[in-house]
Amino acid sequence: MLSALAINNIVLIDRLSLEFQPGLTVLTGETGAGKSILLDSLGLVTGERADSGLVRAGEASGTVSAEFLLPEDHPVHAVLAEQGLETAGAQLLLRRQVGADGRSRAFVNDQPVGVALLSRIGALLVEIHGQQGQLGLLNPANHRALLDSFGGLTAQVAAVRDAHRAFRDARSEAEGAREALAQARRDEDFLRHAADELAALDPRPGEEEALAEQRTLMMHGEQIAGELSEALESVSGDGGAEAALRTALRRLERVADKAGGRLDAVIEGLGRAFAEAEEAARGLQTVASELEFDPRALERIEERLFALRALARKHNCSVDDLPALRDGLARQLEALDTGEARLTALEARLAEADRAFAAAAEALGTARRDAAVRLDAAVMAELPPLKLDRASFRTAVALLPRERWGANGADEVRFEVATNPGSAMGPLSKIASGGELSRFALALKVVLAEGESPSTLIFDEIDQGVGGAVAAAVGARLARLAEQSQVLVVTHSPQVAARGGRHLRVGKVVAGETTLTRVEELAAVQRREEVARMLAGATVTDEARAAADQLLERVGG
């Protein structure tokens, strides 16, 4: 519900603050007083196109702020959460600033947003019906959802969406398997040859590095073996370190008891050196045996290393990647061997999902056609009192081609009218005139009032061109609609104005050389005078006042 509207420097309004209440609020005033400025301002703050012409002359910018009070389950909350916008409980504040250069800025709860998001939020809050166009009801894209809401088909629509999702998932999986199998068949000869080649070579992780290290050692094996032999001779040969240490140790041991202990440390050190020399000799012998040069072993290592590298180049990968490639090719061949059976199972699942989706969509279509009959009857019952007794209304539910079926089912829904007997039915927005359009919209809104709708409905001169009983019928339906939603109506009809639970009068004042628009809420006496003016015209007579009293009493105003 719209709870407050603040307008600064928009056209003829310098500064204006209004508060609103639930129910029916009527706005009256003489032609040109500025009623349309209020609607333009509300349109601006809910995301309509900004125009520099809205900025009051001489000002750098104009601003409109609108405050709404929303129930906990209002769909705007979901949009705010989706966009990561902070909320302020039940309160929602929209603000739009437009500069004299035509540039505009938008804010939701004082957080900057794009105009597209502001428009999306605004469409969930306010619906405007006027002579220049209707929003929501006249957009064919909304007609299917409106019919579903009227018919109470929410559960069936959800079932169709679930069935469509299952069908879409099954189709995607089957198509993927079909493409994979086709690709595998195209590449089967190559896959089998490559797999056999890799299986024969049987590459192992880390093998390249190990082979390269062995090859390097064996290539230098002869030189290393010669040096090892010389080193071994120096350590353990007849004139080597081991023999010299042994001789020195024996000589010292023969005279140790005569030296009074002075040679003990030396003998101990020579013993350790002799042990280390023996250990070194054994190590040299082990290495020498391991590095025994074998030309045939080197040839075998080189052949395998070169074969691995050649295969890696062939597959444009590293040698270390060959084991994974081998395993991957094996899986592809396995998929090729088992793919036919898997594809058959997936296509069976797809066929079942398709049947389930089609059945759900067809059942929803039947329910929509039944709901359309009820909707048509309800709308047609509203038309005669609105001076549309010669008009016809029809909810056309057409079966779409199979390729256009989707999450919303198999139907296209359009509201169509014929304004005269014998005329062809056509789109509501193209067949009806401005006044007829507003009255058709009112009839629809009254019938659809139980379904979801924006919290605030605005009708701009919906009673244009009608009077007497028709205007009274318009007022009565606006009052009925106001029991479900907040309704604001700009009117020149006293019969409609008398229905308002709250009455605002829009007028002009001249301050010096400046003309400004002012809005005032009318008390009972002022309201009587305004309704009398609407009845009588320029000169308000006692007879007009008496008629205004009767009208207000009759409708309880």
C-alpha positions as CSV (number, residue, x, y, z in Angstrom):
1,M,0.0,0.0,0.0
2,L,1.2,3.5,-0.8
3,S,1.5,5.4,2.5
4,A,3.2,8.6,1.5
5,L,4.3,10.6,-1.5
6,A,6.7,13.5,-1.5
7,I,7.3,15.6,-4.6
8,N,9.9,18.4,-5.0
9,N,10.3,20.6,-8.1
10,I,8.2,18.6,-10.5
11,V,6.5,20.7,-13.2
12,L,4.2,23.0,-11.2
13,I,4.8,21.4,-7.8
14,D,7.5,23.1,-5.7
15,R,7.1,21.0,-2.6
16,L,4.3,18.6,-1.7
17,S,3.8,15.9,0.9
18,L,0.8,13.6,0.9
19,E,-0.2,10.7,3.1
20,F,-2.5,7.9,1.9
21,Q,-4.7,5.3,3.5
22,P,-6.3,2.0,2.5
23,G,-9.5,2.1,0.5
24,L,-10.7,4.4,-2.2
25,T,-9.1,7.9,-2.5
26,V,-10.5,10.3,-5.1
27,L,-8.7,13.2,-6.6
28,T,-10.7,16.0,-8.2
29,G,-10.1,19.5,-9.5
30,E,-10.6,21.6,-12.6
31,T,-9.0,20.6,-15.9
32,G,-5.4,21.7,-16.0
33,A,-5.1,21.9,-12.2
34,G,-2.2,19.4,-12.1
35,K,-3.8,16.1,-11.4
36,S,-1.7,14.4,-14.1
37,I,1.4,15.7,-12.4
38,L,0.7,13.5,-9.5
39,L,0.3,10.5,-11.7
40,D,3.5,11.4,-13.7
41,S,5.3,11.7,-10.4
42,L,4.1,8.4,-9.2
43,G,5.1,6.8,-12.6
44,L,8.5,8.4,-12.3
45,V,9.2,7.0,-8.9
46,T,8.1,3.5,-9.9
47,G,10.4,3.3,-12.9
48,E,8.8,5.0,-15.9
49,R,11.0,6.9,-18.3
50,A,12.5,10.1,-17.0
51,D,12.1,13.3,-18.9
52,S,13.8,16.6,-18.3
53,G,10.5,18.4,-18.9
54,L,9.3,17.1,-15.6
55,V,11.8,19.4,-13.7
56,R,10.2,22.6,-12.6
57,A,11.5,25.6,-14.6
58,G,14.6,27.2,-13.1
59,E,15.5,24.2,-10.9
60,A,18.5,21.9,-11.4
61,S,16.6,18.8,-10.5
62,G,13.3,17.3,-9.2
63,T,12.8,14.5,-6.8
64,V,9.9,12.1,-6.0
65,S,9.8,9.8,-3.0
66,A,7.2,7.2,-2.4
67,E,6.8,5.1,0.8
68,F,5.0,1.8,0.8
69,L,3.9,-0.5,3.6
70,L,4.0,-4.1,2.5
71,P,2.8,-7.4,4.1
72,E,5.4,-10.0,4.9
73,D,4.4,-12.2,1.9
74,H,4.6,-9.4,-0.7
75,P,6.6,-10.5,-3.8
76,V,8.8,-7.4,-3.6
77,H,10.6,-8.9,-0.6
78,A,11.8,-11.8,-2.7
79,V,13.1,-9.3,-5.3
80,L,14.9,-7.3,-2.7
81,A,16.5,-10.5,-1.3
82,E,17.5,-11.6,-4.8
83,Q,19.3,-8.3,-5.4
84,G,21.0,-8.3,-2.0
85,L,19.2,-5.1,-1.0
86,E,18.7,-4.2,2.7
87,T,15.1,-4.1,3.9
88,A,13.4,-2.0,6.5
89,G,10.7,-4.4,7.7
90,A,7.3,-3.6,6.2
91,Q,8.5,-0.2,5.0
92,L,9.8,0.3,1.5
93,L,11.1,3.7,0.3
94,L,11.5,4.4,-3.4
95,R,13.2,7.6,-4.6
96,R,13.9,9.0,-8.1
97,Q,15.8,12.1,-8.9
98,V,15.8,13.6,-12.4
99,G,18.0,16.5,-13.5
100,A,17.3,19.3,-15.9
101,D,19.7,17.5,-18.4
102,G,17.3,14.4,-18.3
103,R,19.6,12.2,-16.3
104,S,18.1,10.3,-13.5
105,R,19.1,8.4,-10.4
106,A,17.0,5.7,-8.6
107,F,17.1,4.5,-5.0
108,V,15.4,1.7,-3.0
109,N,15.6,2.2,0.7
110,D,18.3,4.8,0.0
111,Q,20.4,2.2,-1.8
112,P,21.2,3.2,-5.5
113,V,19.7,0.8,-8.1
114,G,19.3,0.7,-11.8
115,V,16.1,2.0,-13.4
116,A,15.3,-1.5,-14.7
117,L,15.2,-2.9,-11.2
118,L,13.1,0.1,-10.0
119,S,10.6,-0.6,-12.8
120,R,10.5,-4.2,-11.9
121,I,9.7,-3.4,-8.2
122,G,7.3,-0.6,-9.2
123,A,5.3,-3.0,-11.4
124,L,4.7,-5.2,-8.3
125,L,3.5,-2.2,-6.3
126,V,1.5,0.1,-8.5
127,E,-0.7,-0.5,-11.6
128,I,-1.9,2.6,-13.5
129,H,-4.9,2.6,-15.8
130,G,-5.4,5.8,-17.8
131,Q,-6.4,7.3,-21.1
132,Q,-2.8,7.1,-22.4
133,G,-2.4,3.4,-21.7
134,Q,-2.9,0.6,-19.3
135,L,-0.3,-1.4,-17.5
136,G,-0.5,-5.1,-16.5
137,L,-3.9,-6.1,-17.8
138,L,-3.3,-5.1,-21.4
139,N,0.1,-6.8,-21.8
140,P,-0.7,-10.3,-23.3
141,A,2.4,-11.6,-21.5
142,N,0.4,-11.3,-18.3
143,H,-2.9,-12.8,-19.4
144,R,-1.9,-16.4,-18.8
145,A,-0.9,-15.7,-15.2
146,L,-4.0,-13.7,-14.6
147,L,-6.2,-16.5,-15.9
148,D,-4.3,-19.1,-13.8
149,S,-4.8,-16.9,-10.7
150,F,-8.5,-16.4,-11.4
151,G,-9.0,-20.2,-11.9
152,G,-7.0,-21.2,-8.8
153,L,-4.6,-23.2,-10.9
154,T,-1.5,-22.5,-8.9
155,A,-0.9,-26.2,-8.0
156,Q,-1.4,-27.4,-11.6
157,V,0.9,-24.7,-12.9
158,A,3.6,-25.9,-10.4
159,A,3.0,-29.5,-11.5
160,V,3.6,-28.5,-15.1
161,R,6.8,-26.7,-14.3
162,D,8.1,-29.7,-12.4
163,A,7.2,-32.0,-15.3
164,H,8.8,-29.6,-17.8
165,R,12.0,-29.5,-15.6
166,A,12.2,-33.3,-15.5
167,F,11.6,-33.5,-19.3
168,R,14.2,-30.8,-20.0
169,D,16.8,-32.6,-17.7
170,A,16.1,-36.0,-19.4
171,R,16.4,-34.5,-22.8
172,S,19.7,-32.8,-22.0
173,E,21.1,-36.1,-20.6
174,A,19.9,-38.1,-23.6
175,E,21.3,-35.6,-26.0
176,G,24.6,-35.6,-24.3
177,A,24.8,-39.4,-24.3
178,R,23.8,-39.5,-28.0
179,E,26.4,-37.0,-29.0
180,A,29.1,-38.7,-26.9
181,L,28.2,-42.0,-28.5
182,A,28.3,-40.6,-32.0
183,Q,31.6,-38.9,-31.3
184,A,33.0,-42.2,-30.0
185,R,31.8,-44.1,-33.0
186,R,33.4,-41.5,-35.3
187,D,36.7,-41.9,-33.5
188,E,36.5,-45.7,-32.8
189,D,39.3,-46.8,-35.0
190,F,41.7,-44.2,-33.7
191,L,40.6,-44.9,-30.1
192,R,41.2,-48.6,-30.4
193,H,44.6,-48.2,-32.2
194,A,45.8,-45.6,-29.6
195,A,44.5,-47.7,-26.7
196,D,46.3,-50.8,-28.0
197,E,49.5,-48.8,-28.6
198,L,49.4,-47.4,-25.0
199,A,48.5,-50.7,-23.5
200,A,51.5,-52.4,-25.3
201,L,53.9,-49.8,-24.1
202,D,52.3,-49.7,-20.6
203,P,53.7,-46.3,-19.4
204,R,54.1,-45.9,-15.6
205,P,54.0,-42.7,-13.6
206,G,57.5,-41.2,-13.1
207,E,59.1,-43.6,-15.5
208,E,60.6,-41.0,-17.8
209,E,62.7,-39.4,-15.0
210,A,63.9,-42.8,-13.7
211,L,64.9,-43.9,-17.2
212,A,66.7,-40.7,-18.0
213,E,68.7,-41.0,-14.7
214,Q,69.6,-44.6,-15.5
215,R,70.6,-43.6,-19.0
216,T,72.9,-40.8,-17.8
217,L,74.6,-43.1,-15.3
218,M,75.1,-45.9,-17.9
219,M,76.4,-43.5,-20.6
220,H,79.2,-42.5,-18.2
221,G,79.6,-46.0,-16.7
222,E,83.0,-46.8,-18.3
223,Q,84.6,-43.6,-17.1
224,I,83.1,-43.9,-13.6
225,A,84.2,-47.6,-13.4
226,G,87.9,-46.6,-14.1
227,E,87.9,-43.9,-11.5
228,L,86.3,-46.2,-9.0
229,S,89.0,-48.9,-9.6
230,E,91.8,-46.3,-9.1
231,A,90.0,-45.1,-5.9
232,L,89.6,-48.6,-4.6
233,E,93.3,-49.4,-5.2
234,S,94.2,-46.2,-3.4
235,V,92.1,-47.2,-0.4
236,S,92.6,-51.0,-0.2
237,G,95.5,-51.9,-2.5
238,D,98.9,-53.2,-1.4
239,G,100.2,-49.7,-1.0
240,G,96.8,-48.2,-0.1
241,A,95.5,-46.3,2.8
242,E,94.0,-49.3,4.4
243,A,97.4,-51.2,4.5
244,A,99.3,-48.2,5.7
245,L,96.8,-47.6,8.6
246,R,96.9,-51.3,9.5
247,T,100.8,-51.2,9.7
248,A,100.9,-48.0,11.7
249,L,98.3,-49.4,14.1
250,R,100.3,-52.6,14.7
251,R,103.5,-50.8,15.4
252,L,102.0,-48.5,17.9
253,E,100.2,-51.3,19.7
254,R,103.6,-53.1,20.2
255,V,105.0,-50.2,22.2
256,A,101.8,-48.8,23.8
257,D,102.5,-50.4,27.2
258,K,105.9,-48.8,27.3
259,A,104.6,-45.3,26.6
260,G,102.7,-44.9,29.8
261,G,99.3,-44.4,28.1
262,R,100.4,-41.5,26.0
263,L,99.6,-43.5,22.8
264,D,96.2,-44.7,23.8
265,A,94.3,-41.8,22.1
266,V,96.4,-42.0,19.0
267,I,95.8,-45.8,18.7
268,E,92.1,-45.2,19.2
269,G,92.0,-42.6,16.4
270,L,94.0,-44.9,14.1
271,G,91.5,-47.6,14.9
272,R,88.6,-45.4,13.8
273,A,90.4,-44.3,10.7
274,F,91.1,-48.0,9.8
275,A,87.4,-48.9,10.3
276,E,86.3,-45.9,8.1
277,A,88.8,-47.0,5.4
278,E,87.4,-50.5,5.4
279,E,83.8,-49.1,5.1
280,A,84.8,-46.8,2.3
281,A,86.4,-49.8,0.4
282,R,83.3,-51.8,0.8
283,G,81.1,-48.9,-0.5
284,L,83.4,-48.4,-3.5
285,Q,83.1,-52.1,-4.3
286,T,79.3,-52.0,-4.1
287,V,79.0,-48.9,-6.4
288,A,81.5,-50.5,-8.9
289,S,79.4,-53.6,-9.1
290,E,76.2,-51.6,-9.6
291,L,77.7,-49.4,-12.3
292,E,79.1,-52.2,-14.4
293,F,78.8,-51.0,-17.9
294,D,76.4,-53.1,-20.1
295,P,75.9,-51.7,-23.7
296,R,72.9,-53.9,-24.3
297,A,71.2,-52.6,-21.1
298,L,71.8,-49.0,-22.2
299,E,70.3,-49.8,-25.6
300,R,67.2,-51.2,-24.0
301,I,66.8,-48.2,-21.7
302,E,67.3,-45.7,-24.6
303,E,64.8,-47.6,-26.8
304,R,62.0,-47.4,-24.1
305,L,62.8,-43.8,-23.2
306,F,62.6,-42.7,-26.9
307,A,59.4,-44.8,-27.4
308,L,57.7,-43.1,-24.5
309,R,58.7,-39.6,-25.7
310,A,57.6,-40.3,-29.3
311,L,54.2,-41.4,-28.1
312,A,53.9,-38.4,-25.9
313,R,54.6,-36.1,-28.9
314,K,52.1,-38.0,-30.9
315,H,49.4,-37.3,-28.4
316,N,50.6,-33.7,-27.6
317,C,51.1,-34.4,-24.0
318,S,54.0,-35.1,-21.5
319,V,55.3,-38.6,-20.9
320,D,53.9,-38.4,-17.3
321,D,50.4,-37.8,-18.8
322,L,50.5,-41.1,-20.8
323,P,49.1,-43.3,-18.0
324,A,46.1,-41.0,-17.6
325,L,45.6,-40.9,-21.3
326,R,45.7,-44.7,-21.5
327,D,43.1,-44.9,-18.7
328,G,40.9,-42.2,-20.3
329,L,40.9,-44.0,-23.7
330,A,40.0,-47.2,-21.9
331,R,37.0,-45.5,-20.4
332,Q,35.9,-44.1,-23.7
333,L,36.1,-47.5,-25.3
334,E,34.1,-48.9,-22.4
335,A,31.5,-46.2,-22.9
336,L,31.4,-47.1,-26.6
337,D,30.8,-50.7,-25.7
338,T,28.1,-49.9,-23.1
339,G,26.9,-46.6,-24.6
340,E,24.2,-48.1,-26.7
341,A,22.5,-49.7,-23.8
342,R,22.8,-46.5,-21.7
343,L,21.4,-44.4,-24.5
344,T,18.5,-46.8,-24.9
345,A,17.7,-46.4,-21.2
346,L,18.0,-42.6,-21.3
347,E,15.8,-42.3,-24.4
348,A,13.2,-44.4,-22.6
349,R,13.4,-42.1,-19.6
350,L,13.0,-39.1,-22.0
351,A,10.0,-40.6,-23.6
352,E,8.4,-41.2,-20.2
353,A,9.2,-37.6,-19.1
354,D,7.8,-36.3,-22.4
355,R,4.5,-38.2,-21.8
356,A,4.3,-37.0,-18.2
357,F,4.9,-33.3,-19.3
358,A,2.4,-33.5,-22.1
359,A,-0.2,-35.0,-19.9
360,A,0.3,-32.3,-17.2
361,A,0.3,-29.5,-19.9
362,E,-2.9,-30.9,-21.5
363,A,-4.7,-31.2,-18.1
364,L,-3.7,-27.6,-17.3
365,G,-5.0,-26.5,-20.7
366,T,-8.3,-28.1,-20.1
367,A,-8.5,-26.4,-16.7
368,R,-7.6,-23.1,-18.3
369,R,-10.4,-23.4,-20.8
370,D,-12.9,-24.1,-18.1
371,A,-11.6,-21.1,-16.1
372,A,-11.8,-19.0,-19.3
373,V,-15.5,-19.7,-19.6
374,R,-16.1,-18.6,-16.0
375,L,-13.9,-15.5,-16.5
376,D,-15.8,-14.5,-19.6
377,A,-19.1,-14.9,-17.9
378,A,-18.0,-12.8,-14.9
379,V,-16.6,-10.0,-17.1
380,M,-19.6,-10.0,-19.4
381,A,-21.8,-9.5,-16.3
382,E,-19.8,-6.4,-15.4
383,L,-20.0,-4.7,-18.8
384,P,-23.7,-3.6,-19.2
385,P,-23.6,-1.3,-16.1
386,L,-20.4,0.3,-17.5
387,K,-22.2,1.2,-20.8
388,L,-20.4,-1.6,-22.6
389,D,-23.6,-3.7,-23.1
390,R,-22.9,-4.0,-26.8
391,A,-19.4,-5.2,-26.3
392,S,-18.1,-8.7,-25.9
393,F,-15.2,-10.1,-24.0
394,R,-13.4,-13.4,-24.6
395,T,-10.5,-15.2,-23.1
396,A,-8.8,-16.9,-26.0
397,V,-6.8,-20.0,-25.0
398,A,-4.9,-21.3,-28.0
399,L,-2.8,-24.5,-28.1
400,L,0.7,-23.6,-29.1
401,P,2.8,-25.7,-31.5
402,R,4.6,-28.5,-29.7
403,E,8.0,-26.8,-30.1
404,R,6.7,-23.8,-28.1
405,W,5.5,-25.7,-25.1
406,G,7.4,-24.7,-22.0
407,A,7.4,-24.3,-18.2
408,N,4.1,-22.5,-18.3
409,G,2.4,-25.2,-20.3
410,A,1.1,-25.5,-23.8
411,D,-1.2,-22.6,-24.1
412,E,-1.2,-19.0,-25.2
413,V,-3.8,-16.8,-23.4
414,R,-5.1,-13.5,-24.7
415,F,-7.9,-11.2,-23.6
416,E,-9.9,-10.1,-26.7
417,V,-12.9,-7.8,-27.1
418,A,-15.4,-6.6,-29.7
419,T,-16.9,-3.3,-28.9
420,N,-19.9,-3.7,-31.3
421,P,-22.1,-6.6,-32.3
422,G,-20.8,-8.3,-35.4
423,S,-17.3,-6.8,-35.0
424,A,-14.3,-9.2,-35.1
425,M,-12.7,-10.0,-31.7
426,G,-9.3,-8.5,-31.3
427,P,-6.7,-7.5,-28.7
428,L,-8.0,-5.4,-25.9
429,S,-5.5,-2.6,-26.4
430,K,-6.2,-2.2,-30.1
431,I,-9.9,-2.5,-30.3
432,A,-11.2,-0.4,-27.4
433,S,-11.0,3.4,-27.3
434,G,-9.5,5.2,-24.3
435,G,-12.6,5.4,-22.3
436,E,-13.7,1.9,-23.2
437,L,-10.3,0.6,-22.4
438,S,-10.4,2.0,-18.8
439,R,-13.8,0.5,-18.2
440,F,-12.8,-2.9,-19.6
441,A,-9.8,-2.7,-17.3
442,L,-12.1,-1.8,-14.3
443,A,-14.4,-4.8,-15.1
444,L,-11.4,-7.1,-15.3
445,K,-9.8,-5.8,-12.1
446,V,-13.1,-6.2,-10.2
447,V,-13.4,-9.8,-11.4
448,L,-9.7,-10.6,-10.8
449,A,-9.6,-8.9,-7.5
450,E,-9.2,-12.1,-5.5
451,G,-6.0,-13.0,-7.4
452,E,-2.6,-11.5,-6.9
453,S,-2.3,-7.8,-7.9
454,P,-0.2,-4.8,-7.1
455,S,-1.0,-3.3,-3.7
456,T,-2.0,0.1,-5.3
457,L,-4.3,0.6,-8.3
458,I,-4.6,4.0,-10.0
459,F,-7.4,4.9,-12.4
460,D,-7.0,8.2,-14.4
461,E,-10.3,9.6,-15.6
462,I,-11.8,6.2,-16.0
463,D,-15.2,7.8,-16.1
464,Q,-14.4,10.1,-19.0
465,G,-17.4,10.5,-21.4
466,V,-19.9,8.8,-19.2
467,G,-22.3,10.2,-16.6
468,G,-25.5,9.4,-14.6
469,A,-26.1,5.7,-14.0
470,V,-22.9,4.6,-15.8
471,A,-20.7,6.9,-13.7
472,A,-22.5,5.6,-10.6
473,A,-21.7,2.0,-11.7
474,V,-18.1,3.0,-12.2
475,G,-18.0,4.4,-8.7
476,A,-19.6,1.3,-7.2
477,R,-17.1,-1.0,-8.8
478,L,-14.2,1.2,-7.8
479,A,-15.5,1.0,-4.2
480,R,-15.8,-2.8,-4.5
481,L,-12.2,-3.0,-5.8
482,A,-11.0,-0.8,-2.9
483,E,-12.1,-3.5,-0.5
484,Q,-9.3,-5.7,-1.9
485,S,-6.7,-3.2,-2.9
486,Q,-5.8,0.4,-2.3
487,V,-7.4,2.5,-5.1
488,L,-6.6,6.0,-6.2
489,V,-8.9,7.5,-8.9
490,V,-8.6,10.9,-10.8
491,T,-12.2,11.8,-11.6
492,H,-14.5,14.5,-13.0
493,S,-17.6,12.5,-12.0
494,P,-19.5,13.5,-8.9
495,Q,-20.9,10.0,-8.7
496,V,-17.4,8.6,-8.5
497,A,-16.1,11.3,-6.2
498,A,-18.9,10.7,-3.7
499,R,-17.7,7.1,-3.3
500,G,-14.3,8.0,-2.0
501,G,-13.3,7.2,1.5
502,R,-10.9,10.1,1.2
503,H,-11.1,13.1,-1.0
504,L,-8.2,15.2,-2.3
505,R,-8.7,18.4,-4.4
506,V,-6.0,19.5,-6.8
507,G,-5.8,23.2,-7.6
508,K,-3.6,26.0,-8.8
509,V,-2.4,29.1,-6.9
510,V,-0.5,32.1,-8.3
511,A,2.3,33.5,-6.1
512,G,3.6,36.6,-7.8
513,E,4.5,35.5,-11.3
514,T,4.7,31.8,-10.4
515,T,1.9,29.3,-10.8
516,L,2.0,26.3,-8.4
517,T,-0.1,23.2,-7.9
518,R,-1.5,22.5,-4.5
519,V,-3.3,19.5,-3.0
520,E,-5.6,19.6,0.0
521,E,-7.6,17.0,1.8
522,L,-11.3,18.0,2.0
523,A,-13.3,17.8,5.2
524,A,-17.0,17.0,5.0
525,V,-18.2,20.6,4.3
526,Q,-15.5,21.2,1.7
527,R,-16.2,17.8,0.1
528,R,-19.9,18.7,-0.2
529,E,-18.9,22.0,-1.9
530,E,-16.5,20.2,-4.3
531,V,-19.1,17.6,-5.3
532,A,-21.6,20.4,-5.8
533,R,-19.1,22.2,-8.1
534,M,-18.7,19.0,-10.1
535,L,-22.5,18.8,-10.5
536,A,-23.2,22.5,-11.3
537,G,-20.1,23.7,-13.0
538,A,-18.7,27.2,-12.6
539,T,-21.5,28.5,-10.4
540,V,-22.4,26.4,-7.3
541,T,-26.1,26.8,-6.5
542,D,-28.1,25.7,-3.5
543,E,-29.8,23.1,-5.7
544,A,-26.3,21.7,-6.6
545,R,-25.5,21.6,-2.9
546,A,-28.7,19.8,-2.1
547,A,-28.0,17.3,-4.9
548,A,-24.5,16.8,-3.5
549,D,-25.9,16.1,-0.1
550,Q,-28.3,13.5,-1.6
551,L,-25.5,11.9,-3.6
552,L,-23.1,11.7,-0.6
553,E,-25.8,10.3,1.7
554,R,-26.9,7.7,-0.9
555,V,-23.4,6.3,-1.2
556,G,-22.5,6.8,2.5
557,G,-19.8,9.5,1.7
